[in-house]
């Protein structure tokens, strides 16, 4: 069976990229279509795949990937002009760049793994909220209307939509009026888990407003608590300006250094707003680390309250402070956290994806 895996882009080693790498492990001979690639991390793909990588000239422009969001309207033309007639199976990995817009022959099975319908076209929190300002909205309305229509069309094209969480299932149904299958994204489960209480709190994410890292920094600065911030992104310099002396920024670090930080973590703080799922929450739990999470979006599916972590209900310093103070009086079992994370393992993901593909192959033959 000739197979293609098509993804919106390969820009950072985040959740979407981790899902892509896992799909490549399942189907190493699949051809890959990735219009925008950050060449600094391209080796993550090339060392895993035996298929051909199809990209565009855009990926050859240094640092253009940092402004890739500007390409979202243009990529509509790219998706719809891809020639996929030689493939019996196409898997699209779709979020804001909307790769599920591709056209496939009626004889081809098209399965789309939806990380989220495009957030910037919805009322959900996103980095383009400035477009909602009345003056800007007046000029952008025609473009947004066109993009929304194309997004609705994209939801009609796949044979099957798969959502990464119950939260995304609801968004998919609201946006495309279609039911979708739930398959949680793959989490690598380590053998080693945390055995001591930990010295610091941890935030680990791409540093954008939606991830809410600012709130964790403000709160830990106020409470004079040690917080390690792992990750980089456009908000980095702004966050450094508001951080107190107890806040440490590591930037991007390799896996070995990350594991050392995990093993010294007291709890992970996840302040993301309307998170799609929150893979990093399960990655922390897999290492025996409890979570303090904002009760919002997919994060609600990644914490067993009072067993693998606790929630705070308002996105304020006061609410998070209360949660941290409560956490300090509680005890969590690292084994409970680790065992809960196993429900989201790469093995579970692989089995479910293979089962779906096998089912559709049987029905097509």
N, C-alpha and C positions, 0 to 999 in steps of 0.2 A: 504494500500500500504506500503510495507516494503522499507524503505529509508536509504541510507547511505550518510553521508557527509564526504568527504576525503580532507584533507588539507596538505600542504607541511610541516607545523610545527606550533607550538605555542610557539614562542620564546620571543617575546616582545609585549607589548600592542601598536602595531602600526596599520597601515591601514589594512593589511591582517587579523590580529587578530580581529579587529573590524567588518570586514565583516563576519568572521566565527561566532562571537557571535550573529550577527543579523540573520544569517541563522538558528542558533539554536533556536532563538526566534520564527522564522516562523515554524520550524519543530522540536519541542522540543523532540519528540520521536525518532528522527533519531539516528542510531548508528554512532559513530564518529571514524574515523581512522586517528590518528595523530602520526606519527613515532617518533617525537622528541618534547618533552614538557618541558618547563622551569617550574619546580615544584614550583617555587616561585610565579607563577601566575596561576597555575593550577586551583585554586579555582574559578577563573573567569568563567571557563567552567563548573565545577562540580555543581555550584549553579544554572546553567541555564538549563542543559540537564537532560532528563529522559531516554536517550538512553545509550547504553553501550559504554565506551571509550576504543578503542583498541590502544595500543601504543607498544613500543619496550623496550628492556632492556637498550637501550642507554639512555633513559630518567631517568634511575635510577643512572646514573653516575653523581655525583655532578659537576656542572659548564661545563659539556661537551657541552651543548647547545651553549656556547660562541664560540665554534669552529665548529659549525654544518655545515658550508660550505664545510668542508672536506668530508662530507658524500654524496655530490651530485652524484658522480658516483655510489656509492654503493646502493643508494636508487632506482636506476633503477631496480635492481633485486627485491627489496622489493615491488615496485608498481606492477610489472608484475606477482608476485606470490600471490597477495592477492586473496582470494577466495570470490567473490562477487555474487555467483550464487543465493543466497537467496533474493536478492534485485530487486525490480521492477524499482527503480529509484536511480541513483547515481549522486551526485553533487560533482564535484571536484573543489577545490579552488587552482588555479595553478599559480606559478611564477617560481622562479629559481630552486626549487627542483622538479618541473614538475610532480605533482601528476596525471595529465591527461593521463599519461602512463598506467594507470590501464586497465586491460582487463575485459570487461563485456560481458555477454551473449547477443545474438542478440535480445532477448526478453526484455532486460533491457534498459531503457532510460538513456543515459549518457550525462549530461549537464555540461560543464566546464566553470567556471567563471574565466577568464584569467586576472590576474593583470598585467602581462607582459610575453611575451616569455622570456626565460632566458637571462638576459642582458649580462652575462659573455660570452655567445656564439655569441654575436653580436658586432657591432662597437659602440654601444651606451655606454655612460660613465658608468663605473662601478668600483667596488673596486678591480678588478683583472686585471687592465690594465698592470700591470707589466709582465703578461704572454705574452704580445705582444712584449717584448724585443727579439731581434733576437736570442740570445743564448738560452734563456728559451723556446722560441717558437719552436726551433729545436727539443727539447726533448718532448714538450707537444703536438705537432701537431697530433700525432696518437690518443691521448686521446681526444683532442678537436674534431677531425673528427668523432670519435665514438659517442661522446656526441651529436654532431649536428645531426647525423643520427637518433639517438634515439629521439631527440627533434622533428624532422620532422615527425617521426612516431607518436609521441604523438598528433600532430595536426590533424592526420587523424582519431583518435579513437572516439572522442565524437560525438554524434548525433548533438549537437549544441555547438558552441563556443560563449561565451558572453564576450565582452570587457568592461573594466571599463571606457574607454574614447575614443574619436576620435583618439587620439594619438596612443592608443593601437590597435584600429581597423586597422590602417595603418601598424603597426608592425606585427599584426597577419596575414594580407593579404600577406605582403612581405615574412614572414617566412614560412607560411603553405599553401599559395595560396588558402585561404578560406575566405569567407566573414564571418563576425561575427555580432551579435546583440549588440547594445549599451545599457547598463544599468549602469548608474553612481553608485558608491558605496554609502552606506547609511550614512547620516549625521543626528545626533540627533539635533533637533532644539529647543533651550531653549526659555522659555517665556521672560526671563529677558535679556535686551540688554543694552549696554553701554550708559550712559546718560551724561557723562562728557568727556572732550577732551582727558584725559589720560596723564600720566607722563613719560612714557617710550616707547621705541620700543621693539618688541618681536620677538625672534626666538624660534620655538617650533618644534623639530624633533629629530629623532635618530641622534647622532653625528657621522656621517660617511662622507667621503669626498664628495660623490655625492650630499649631501644635501646643500653643499656650505656655511655652517655656518661660516667658516673662513672668507669669504668675508664680511659678515655683521659685524663681530667682528672687523676686520681691519678698516672698514669704520667708524663705530661708535666710535672707539678709536681715529681715526684721527680727526673726527668732534667734539670730546668731548661730545658725546650724550649718554644718558642712554639707555642701551640695556640689557634686561633680556633674558637669554638663558635657556630654559627649555628642559630637556632631558639628556640622557646619551648615552655612546657609546665609541668605541675604540679611537676616536679622542679627547676625553675630556681633557686629560692632555696636548696635543699639543695646543689645543685652549686656555687653561688657561695661557700657557706660552706667547702667543702673545697678550693677552687681557690687555687693559688699565684699569684705575681705575673706569671708568664709566660702566664697564661690570660686570653683576651679573650672576653667575651660580647657578641654583637651584637644579640640578640633577633631579631625578625622584620625582614627588610630587603627592599627592592625588588630586582628582577632586575638592574638596572644596578649596584648596589653589590655584589650577589652575584657578578657576573661579574668585578669588580675583585678580590674576594677569591679567586675561583678562579684567576685569572691569577698570583697571588702565593703559591699553595699548593705546597708541596713534595710532600705526599702526603695523601690522605684516610685517616683512621682510622675504621674501621667495626667497632664492638664489639657490634653487635646480637646478641641471643640468639635462636636458632632463627628467624631472619628469614624472612618469607614469600618475598621476592625481593630487595628492596633496590634500588629505582630510583635512589636517589641515588648508588650506587656506579657505575652506568653513566653517569649524568649527569656525574660527575667524569671518568671515563675518556674520555668524548666530548670533553672539553677537554684531553686529553693528560695527565691527572693519574693517577699510579699509586695503588694502594690497598694499605693494610695492613688485612687483614680477619680477623675471628674465624671459624675454620673451623666453620661452623654454618649449617644451613638453606640458604635460597636464595642466600646470599652466595657459596657454593661455585660457583654457576653464573655469577657475574658477575666472576670474576677468573681470568685465565689465569696460573697460578703461574709466577713468575720472568719473566714477559713483560709483564703489565699490573699486577702486584702480587705480594704475598706474604701468607701466612697465619700466624696464631699459633694454637696448639692448645688452650691452657688459658686460661680467663677470669680471669687473674691479672695483677697488675702485673709479676711476674717474666717471664711468658711474653710479654707485650706489649713489655716493655723489650728482651728479646732480639731480637724481631722488628724493632723500631725501629733497634736498633744494627746488625742485619744489613742493613736497608734503606739505612742511611747508607753502606754500603760498595758498594752496587750502582748500576747505571745502567739506566734505563728509557727507551725510545724513545717520545716523545709520539705519534708516528704510529701505532705499534703499538696503543697504548691507544685512540686515536681510531678506527682501523679496526675494532677488536674491537667497539666500541660501536655501529657502524653495523648490526650484526646485530640490534640491538634498536630500530631507528629507528621513528618514527611511520609512515613509508611502508610498512615491513614489516607493522606492526600493521594499518594500514588495508586493505592487500591481503588479509591473512588473514581479517579480520572480514568483508569484503565477499564473499570466496569462500565462507565458511561460510553466510552469509545467502542467497546466490544458490543454493547447493546445496540448502538446505532449502526454498526457494521452488519450485525445480524439482520436488522430490519431493512437495510438497503440491499442486501444480497438476495 
